[in-house]
Amino acid sequence: MFSYYWKIFELEDISKDQNKVTFFVPQHADKFPSTFSLSTILYYSDKTVKNIQRLCEGKNAYIVSGYNSTIDQRLAVRLNLPI
């Protein structure tokens, strides 16, 4: 699956430095209903939230949301990141 994204990056002429991109898979994502948004699943995935906080610590980071929902706002507060 990750090779798919690397190929898209390559086709779009985006930097090939794989150290600049990190993929997270929320814990127990398969246990949540398919109607849940990624933001909702992420919000309830403690381990993944901690990993993101650790990665963003001391760096400029922000959340890019297609639609700014209440759960996106809650996630931003939890991660202490702007949207």
Buried (B, 14 or more C-beta within 10 A) or exposed (E): EEEEEEEEBEEEEEEEEEEEEEEEEBBEBEEBEEEBBBBBBBBBBEEBBEBBBEEBEEEEBEBEBEEEEEBBBEBBEBBEBEE
